[in-house]
Amino acid sequence: DRDTTGGAVLPWVMAERTVGTTTLRGSLGRSAQFIDPLRVGLTSGGLDAERARGYDASIEQPLGKGVGVQATAFYRDESDVMRRVGEERLDPVTGARIPESTFPLFATSLSGTSRGVDLLLIRRSPTGLTGWIGYSWAHTHYRDEDSGETFDGDFDQRHTLNVFAQQRLSYRLAISGKLRIGSNFPIVGYFEGTP
């Protein structure tokens, strides 16, 4: 059983290579989130530190006149992710109601993945219009190793669009604007009913 207050060696490495005008980047690493000691007392067994391995690769290409594009793909594999357990629900086999526990309980029973792509069009100019348009697609999915449940992450936001523009009017004055649009998060909970 891992000690939730212990340490860990968590390497991270990044490489970058420019070939002509094209820049290639890649990185990989491990990370850990140790459990809050107050939550350790709200479980019947020990809680492992949450662990993850992440990988990403990107390509950046200038198009000329301060304009460039960048594309990044990423993948993250998580284990021992903490979740609240003991909530009121229905037994999937018998349909019987399982009442909620008196006190909140937690377990590190989730494992899952997060993957996606970021696309970016950027313009840099010392005097003219500067800004970017960025689009991200991502998907986070978990499996509870204890119950066998599978579901999308609570904060799984599939589509996000970011736009930023800034116009310099003089050496002391600039105006800027931002727009952020995203799809919503999943509804969290146990539900039943007819469509």
C-alpha positions as a Markdown table, in Angstrom:
| # | Residue | x | y | z |
|---|---|---|---|---|
| 1 | Asp | 0.0 | 0.0 | 0.0 |
| 2 | Arg | 1.5 | 3.4 | -1.0 |
| 3 | Asp | 1.8 | 6.1 | 1.6 |
| 4 | Thr | -0.3 | 9.1 | 0.7 |
| 5 | Thr | 2.1 | 11.5 | 2.3 |
| 6 | Gly | 5.2 | 10.0 | 0.7 |
| 7 | Gly | 7.3 | 11.3 | -2.2 |
| 8 | Ala | 7.7 | 10.1 | -5.8 |
| 9 | Val | 10.1 | 10.6 | -8.6 |
| 10 | Leu | 8.1 | 12.1 | -11.5 |
| 11 | Pro | 10.2 | 12.6 | -14.6 |
| 12 | Trp | 9.2 | 14.9 | -17.5 |
| 13 | Val | 11.1 | 15.4 | -20.7 |
| 14 | Met | 10.5 | 17.5 | -23.8 |
| 15 | Ala | 12.3 | 17.6 | -27.1 |
| 16 | Glu | 12.1 | 20.2 | -29.9 |
| 17 | Arg | 13.6 | 20.1 | -33.4 |
| 18 | Thr | 13.3 | 22.7 | -36.1 |
| 19 | Val | 13.7 | 21.5 | -39.7 |
| 20 | Gly | 13.7 | 24.4 | -42.2 |
| 21 | Thr | 10.8 | 26.6 | -41.0 |
| 22 | Thr | 8.9 | 23.7 | -39.3 |
| 23 | Thr | 9.2 | 23.1 | -35.6 |
| 24 | Leu | 8.4 | 19.7 | -34.1 |
| 25 | Arg | 7.9 | 19.2 | -30.3 |
| 26 | Gly | 7.1 | 16.2 | -28.2 |
| 27 | Ser | 7.0 | 15.5 | -24.5 |
| 28 | Leu | 6.2 | 12.8 | -22.0 |
| 29 | Gly | 6.0 | 12.6 | -18.3 |
| 30 | Arg | 4.5 | 11.2 | -15.1 |
| 31 | Ser | 2.6 | 13.1 | -12.4 |
| 32 | Ala | 1.0 | 12.4 | -9.0 |
| 33 | Gln | -1.5 | 14.1 | -6.8 |
| 34 | Phe | -1.2 | 13.0 | -3.2 |
| 35 | Ile | -4.5 | 12.7 | -1.2 |
| 36 | Asp | -5.5 | 15.4 | 1.2 |
| 37 | Pro | -5.0 | 13.9 | 4.7 |
| 38 | Leu | -8.5 | 15.0 | 5.8 |
| 39 | Arg | -10.0 | 12.8 | 3.1 |
| 40 | Val | -7.9 | 9.8 | 4.2 |
| 41 | Gly | -9.9 | 9.6 | 7.3 |
| 42 | Leu | -13.1 | 9.3 | 5.3 |
| 43 | Thr | -12.3 | 5.9 | 3.9 |
| 44 | Ser | -12.3 | 2.4 | 5.3 |
| 45 | Gly | -9.0 | 1.5 | 3.6 |
| 46 | Gly | -5.9 | 3.4 | 2.5 |
| 47 | Leu | -6.0 | 5.8 | -0.5 |
| 48 | Asp | -3.3 | 5.6 | -3.1 |
| 49 | Ala | -1.9 | 8.7 | -4.7 |
| 50 | Glu | -3.5 | 9.6 | -8.0 |
| 51 | Arg | -1.1 | 8.9 | -10.8 |
| 52 | Ala | -0.9 | 9.9 | -14.5 |
| 53 | Arg | 1.3 | 9.5 | -17.6 |
| 54 | Gly | 1.0 | 12.1 | -20.3 |
| 55 | Tyr | 2.2 | 12.3 | -23.9 |
| 56 | Asp | 1.9 | 15.1 | -26.5 |
| 57 | Ala | 3.3 | 15.9 | -29.9 |
| 58 | Ser | 3.0 | 19.1 | -31.9 |
| 59 | Ile | 4.0 | 20.7 | -35.2 |
| 60 | Glu | 4.3 | 24.4 | -35.8 |
| 61 | Gln | 4.5 | 26.0 | -39.3 |
| 62 | Pro | 4.9 | 29.7 | -40.2 |
| 63 | Leu | 2.8 | 30.8 | -43.2 |
| 64 | Gly | 4.4 | 34.2 | -43.7 |
| 65 | Lys | 3.8 | 37.8 | -42.7 |
| 66 | Gly | 3.6 | 37.0 | -39.0 |
| 67 | Val | 1.0 | 34.2 | -39.5 |
| 68 | Gly | 1.5 | 30.7 | -38.3 |
| 69 | Val | -0.4 | 27.5 | -37.5 |
| 70 | Gln | 0.2 | 24.9 | -34.8 |
| 71 | Ala | -1.4 | 21.5 | -34.2 |
| 72 | Thr | -1.0 | 19.5 | -31.0 |
| 73 | Ala | -2.2 | 16.0 | -30.1 |
| 74 | Phe | -2.2 | 14.8 | -26.5 |
| 75 | Tyr | -3.0 | 11.6 | -24.5 |
| 76 | Arg | -3.1 | 11.1 | -20.7 |
| 77 | Asp | -3.5 | 7.8 | -18.9 |
| 78 | Glu | -4.7 | 8.1 | -15.3 |
| 79 | Ser | -5.0 | 5.6 | -12.4 |
| 80 | Asp | -6.1 | 5.6 | -8.8 |
| 81 | Val | -8.3 | 8.6 | -9.4 |
| 82 | Met | -10.4 | 9.5 | -6.3 |
| 83 | Arg | -14.1 | 9.6 | -6.4 |
| 84 | Arg | -16.9 | 9.8 | -3.8 |
| 85 | Val | -18.6 | 6.5 | -3.2 |
| 86 | Gly | -21.5 | 5.4 | -1.1 |
| 87 | Glu | -24.0 | 7.7 | -2.9 |
| 88 | Glu | -27.7 | 6.7 | -3.2 |
| 89 | Arg | -28.3 | 4.6 | -6.3 |
| 90 | Leu | -30.1 | 1.7 | -7.8 |
| 91 | Asp | -28.6 | -1.8 | -8.0 |
| 92 | Pro | -28.2 | -2.4 | -11.8 |
| 93 | Val | -29.0 | -6.1 | -11.4 |
| 94 | Thr | -32.0 | -6.2 | -9.0 |
| 95 | Gly | -33.2 | -2.6 | -9.3 |
| 96 | Ala | -33.3 | -2.3 | -5.5 |
| 97 | Arg | -32.5 | 1.1 | -4.0 |
| 98 | Ile | -29.1 | 1.3 | -2.2 |
| 99 | Pro | -29.3 | 4.1 | 0.4 |
| 100 | Glu | -26.6 | 6.7 | 0.7 |
| 101 | Ser | -23.9 | 6.3 | 3.4 |
| 102 | Thr | -24.3 | 8.5 | 6.5 |
| 103 | Phe | -20.9 | 10.1 | 6.0 |
| 104 | Pro | -19.1 | 10.9 | 2.7 |
| 105 | Leu | -16.8 | 8.1 | 1.6 |
| 106 | Phe | -14.0 | 8.2 | -0.9 |
| 107 | Ala | -12.1 | 5.6 | -2.9 |
| 108 | Thr | -9.2 | 5.7 | -5.5 |
| 109 | Ser | -11.0 | 3.3 | -7.8 |
| 110 | Leu | -11.1 | 5.2 | -11.1 |
| 111 | Ser | -8.8 | 4.7 | -14.1 |
| 112 | Gly | -9.2 | 6.5 | -17.4 |
| 113 | Thr | -7.9 | 8.4 | -20.4 |
| 114 | Ser | -8.0 | 11.9 | -21.7 |
| 115 | Arg | -7.1 | 12.5 | -25.3 |
| 116 | Gly | -7.5 | 15.3 | -27.8 |
| 117 | Val | -6.3 | 17.7 | -30.4 |
| 118 | Asp | -5.6 | 21.5 | -30.3 |
| 119 | Leu | -5.5 | 23.6 | -33.5 |
| 120 | Leu | -4.2 | 27.1 | -33.5 |
| 121 | Leu | -4.0 | 29.9 | -36.1 |
| 122 | Ile | -1.9 | 32.8 | -34.8 |
| 123 | Arg | -0.9 | 36.3 | -36.1 |
| 124 | Arg | 1.8 | 38.4 | -34.5 |
| 125 | Ser | 2.4 | 42.0 | -35.5 |
| 126 | Pro | 4.1 | 44.8 | -33.6 |
| 127 | Thr | 1.8 | 47.5 | -35.1 |
| 128 | Gly | -1.2 | 45.8 | -36.8 |
| 129 | Leu | -3.8 | 43.2 | -35.8 |
| 130 | Thr | -2.5 | 40.5 | -33.4 |
| 131 | Gly | -4.4 | 37.5 | -32.1 |
| 132 | Trp | -5.3 | 33.9 | -32.5 |
| 133 | Ile | -8.1 | 31.4 | -33.2 |
| 134 | Gly | -7.8 | 28.2 | -31.3 |
| 135 | Tyr | -10.0 | 25.1 | -31.4 |
| 136 | Ser | -9.8 | 22.1 | -29.0 |
| 137 | Trp | -11.4 | 18.7 | -29.2 |
| 138 | Ala | -11.0 | 16.5 | -26.1 |
| 139 | His | -12.6 | 13.4 | -24.5 |
| 140 | Thr | -12.1 | 12.1 | -21.0 |
| 141 | His | -13.5 | 8.7 | -20.1 |
| 142 | Tyr | -13.3 | 6.8 | -16.8 |
| 143 | Arg | -13.8 | 3.2 | -15.5 |
| 144 | Asp | -14.6 | 2.4 | -11.9 |
| 145 | Glu | -12.5 | -0.7 | -11.1 |
| 146 | Asp | -14.7 | -1.6 | -8.1 |
| 147 | Ser | -18.2 | -1.3 | -9.6 |
| 148 | Gly | -17.4 | -1.8 | -13.3 |
| 149 | Glu | -19.1 | 1.5 | -14.3 |
| 150 | Thr | -17.8 | 3.5 | -17.3 |
| 151 | Phe | -18.6 | 7.1 | -17.9 |
| 152 | Asp | -17.3 | 10.4 | -19.3 |
| 153 | Gly | -15.4 | 12.6 | -16.9 |
| 154 | Asp | -17.4 | 15.1 | -14.9 |
| 155 | Phe | -15.6 | 18.0 | -16.6 |
| 156 | Asp | -15.4 | 16.4 | -20.1 |
| 157 | Gln | -15.8 | 19.4 | -22.5 |
| 158 | Arg | -15.6 | 18.1 | -26.1 |
| 159 | His | -15.4 | 21.3 | -28.1 |
| 160 | Thr | -13.8 | 24.6 | -27.2 |
| 161 | Leu | -13.3 | 27.6 | -29.4 |
| 162 | Asn | -11.1 | 30.6 | -28.3 |
| 163 | Val | -10.7 | 33.8 | -30.3 |
| 164 | Phe | -8.5 | 36.7 | -29.2 |
| 165 | Ala | -7.8 | 39.9 | -31.2 |
| 166 | Gln | -5.8 | 43.0 | -30.4 |
| 167 | Gln | -5.4 | 46.1 | -32.5 |
| 168 | Arg | -2.7 | 48.7 | -31.6 |
| 169 | Leu | -4.1 | 52.2 | -32.2 |
| 170 | Ser | -1.0 | 54.1 | -31.1 |
| 171 | Tyr | 2.1 | 53.5 | -29.1 |
| 172 | Arg | 0.1 | 54.0 | -25.8 |
| 173 | Leu | -3.4 | 52.6 | -26.8 |
| 174 | Ala | -4.6 | 49.2 | -28.0 |
| 175 | Ile | -8.0 | 47.6 | -28.0 |
| 176 | Ser | -8.6 | 43.9 | -27.6 |
| 177 | Gly | -11.4 | 41.4 | -27.4 |
| 178 | Lys | -11.9 | 37.7 | -26.4 |
| 179 | Leu | -14.5 | 35.1 | -27.3 |
| 180 | Arg | -14.7 | 31.7 | -25.7 |
| 181 | Ile | -17.3 | 29.2 | -26.7 |
| 182 | Gly | -17.5 | 25.6 | -25.4 |
| 183 | Ser | -19.8 | 22.6 | -25.3 |
| 184 | Asn | -21.2 | 21.9 | -21.9 |
| 185 | Phe | -20.2 | 19.3 | -19.3 |
| 186 | Pro | -22.1 | 16.0 | -18.8 |
| 187 | Ile | -24.9 | 15.9 | -16.2 |
| 188 | Val | -23.4 | 14.0 | -13.2 |
| 189 | Gly | -25.6 | 11.5 | -11.3 |
| 190 | Tyr | -27.7 | 8.4 | -11.4 |
| 191 | Phe | -30.9 | 8.8 | -13.4 |
| 192 | Glu | -33.8 | 6.6 | -14.5 |
| 193 | Gly | -36.9 | 7.2 | -16.5 |
| 194 | Thr | -38.4 | 7.1 | -19.9 |
| 195 | Pro | -37.2 | 9.3 | -22.8 |
